[in-house]
Amino acid sequence: MKLFGTMKAENGILAIGGVKVTELAAKYGTPLYIMDQALIEENITKYKNNFKSTKFDTSIVYASKAFLSKAICQLVGKYDIDIDAVSGGELYSIKASGLPMKKVHMHGNNKTNEELEMCLDYEIGSIIIDNEEEIGRLSKICKEKDKKVKVMMRINIGIDAHTHEYIKTSKHSSKFGESIFDERITEIVEKIVKDENMEFLGFHCHIGSQIFDTKAFHEGIESMVKETKKISEALGIYIPEINLGGGFGVYYTEKDTAIDIEQFMRSMIEHLEKSIEAEKLEIKKVTIEPGRSIVANAGSTLYTVGGTKTTYGGVKYIFIDGGMTDNIRPALYQAEYESIVANKVDAPAEEIVTVAGKCCESGDLIIKDGKLAKAETGDLVLVATTGAYGHSMSNNYNKAPKPAVVFVKDGKSTLSIKRESFEDLIRNDMLIDL
Ligand SMILES: *Cc1c(COP(=O)(O)O)cnc(C)c1O
């Protein structure tokens, strides 16, 4: 298993943030999400220091759906970056952390009226409008509340990148944004520009997630700059901002060549400066929205091995005390991970095993045919790179309580999210009259 951040072997035991995982397991129990605080901070700092230009302001917005907790909001505050939300629940959670709501930017292809009202009541930084219908609803709510709001418009630039490759197409069926190939796009933007309660900041795009093909981002930059120029000329307005979204790919297994944050941010800035100059545009601010690449490698999940089993068919199973409830990505889209027997890190990884969860689903496998050291009942298995879309996608299937989240740094561990209790599982559950 590749070691990330502060991961280190100490006398055969894996330590993260200077704390041995055996100590963490004893103190907090398993399954346990462990967040390497120093690595999160390092990643944020890399974005801040390298996505920087002398020609325009830049802004980093952490995409909160990757992992949201009060502690991560505190880090967002500490490093003075911004954060996004896509639901009332996320807005509420961020507000509860005490983070200034001006730092929050609201996405979503189907924001409810209640959510739009929340945005205005909380006086958040901006709303990224998804479609024409939303303009009308937001306008009405602004008028009712007599509030003005900063908005961006999400556009679909015809670049669809999800993993290693991207496709460029002029026909669109994405549920997000309005297509730039739609002849009515200028008219749609004009509606925003003419609305007295809205201040139009510019266009937003997000071309996908876990993208390794850097050409896709560069094409995205060109397309966004051109579209900004086109619409500003068509409407005779100044458009100050561009938001390029997130999606920077990270390492999960040897198949992934992660995007080098520092190097790629500098190359994006260079590309932006060139494109903006070529189009003779005046841009005040460019924003990016990384989520996964800030937290993925910083998070790990620690499990205790229950039983092991070698099937008649020859598959060796390692059964762990969690599974698709704390990490649904393998079951959902065959996501792959690396793992290690964390209390025997010096033992050679010589067994081919399948690490399976405890849920009543055959697809509840965290690792299929992975290489691990020989593991026995009571050993600790650590699965790396679960910091993004792990906890945030966790669920209570089979009434599994959600694991605790602990932050580690400089030899200290701090409980950040308490483990759910059985009581938590039934707190909204009521007997009915029969
Ligand atoms: C999910 C999302 C992001 C973050 O994507 P990552 O792959 O986690 O970096 C950014 N912007 C928008 C609009 C998103 O939906």
Ligand as a Chemical Component Dictionary entry (heavy atoms), coordinates in Angstrom:
data_LIG
# 
_chem_comp.id                   LIG 
_chem_comp.type                 NON-POLYMER 
_chem_comp.pdbx_formal_charge   0 
_chem_comp.three_letter_code    LIG 
# 
loop_
_chem_comp_atom.comp_id 
_chem_comp_atom.atom_id 
_chem_comp_atom.alt_atom_id 
_chem_comp_atom.type_symbol 
_chem_comp_atom.charge 
_chem_comp_atom.model_Cartn_x 
_chem_comp_atom.model_Cartn_y 
_chem_comp_atom.model_Cartn_z 
_chem_comp_atom.pdbx_ordinal 
LIG C1 C1 C 0 -18.486 17.532 -6.876 1  
LIG C2 C2 C 0 -18.204 18.911 -7.324 2  
LIG C3 C3 C 0 -16.939 19.471 -7.151 3  
LIG C4 C4 C 0 -15.772 18.709 -6.569 4  
LIG O1 O1 O 0 -15.383 17.623 -7.313 5  
LIG P1 P1 P 0 -14.100 16.754 -6.837 6  
LIG O2 O2 O 0 -14.006 15.675 -7.845 7  
LIG O3 O3 O 0 -14.432 16.224 -5.479 8  
LIG O4 O4 O 0 -12.945 17.677 -6.819 9  
LIG C5 C5 C 0 -16.748 20.789 -7.534 10 
LIG N1 N1 N 0 -17.754 21.522 -8.087 11 
LIG C6 C6 C 0 -18.981 21.004 -8.271 12 
LIG C7 C7 C 0 -20.029 21.833 -8.854 13 
LIG C8 C8 C 0 -19.251 19.688 -7.906 14 
LIG O5 O5 O 0 -20.466 19.180 -8.116 15 
# 
loop_
_chem_comp_bond.comp_id 
_chem_comp_bond.atom_id_1 
_chem_comp_bond.atom_id_2 
_chem_comp_bond.value_order 
_chem_comp_bond.pdbx_ordinal 
LIG C1 C2 SING 1  
LIG C2 C3 SING 2  
LIG C2 C8 DOUB 3  
LIG C3 C4 SING 4  
LIG C3 C5 DOUB 5  
LIG C4 O1 SING 6  
LIG O1 P1 SING 7  
LIG P1 O2 DOUB 8  
LIG P1 O3 SING 9  
LIG P1 O4 SING 10 
LIG C5 N1 SING 11 
LIG N1 C6 DOUB 12 
LIG C6 C7 SING 13 
LIG C6 C8 SING 14 
LIG C8 O5 SING 15 
# 
